[in-house]
Amino acid sequence: MQVEIYILVDHSKPSTRVDVFGSEPDAILAKNRRDEPSKVEIFKKKIDIPT
């Protein structure tokens, strides 16, 4: 089975924060809630899960 995850990487502070979301809307909402959304990136990744 193949699953899409969305990885949010926040570079706005000295220590980088990484969060993982199961949907793009959730990742976008989290990005927009950050102090500096312009320093936040979202990456989409497909992963294979053995069944």
N, C-alpha and C positions, 0 to 999 in steps of 0.2 A: 504494500500500500504506500502511496506517496502523499506526503503532507506538506503544506506550505506554512512556513513560519516567518515572522517579521521581526527583525533584530533592530532595536533602537540603540544607537550609540550616541551618548551625550558627551561632547568635548568641552562643555562650558566651564568646567572646573578643573583644577590641577589633576584630580584623579578621574579617569574616564569611567562613566557609568554605563552598563549594558543591561538592557531588559529585553525579554523575548515575549512576543505576543502571538496569539493564534489567528488574529484577523487584522487586516490592514486598517479598518476604521479605529480599532482600539489603539493601534500604534500611532496613528495620526492624532488622536485625542490626547494621548500621553505626550507627544511631541509639542503640541500646542499649549500644554499646561506648564511646560518647563520655563525657567527664567529667561533663557536665551534660545528660542526655537531655531534661530538661524545657525546655531552651532550643534544641532542635533541631526543625525542622519538616520535614515531607515533603509535597511537592506532586506530584500525578499530572498528566501532560500527554500528550495525544495529538498526534502530529505526522504529517504526510503526507510520504511519501518517494516521489518520482516513479519510476516503473518504466519 
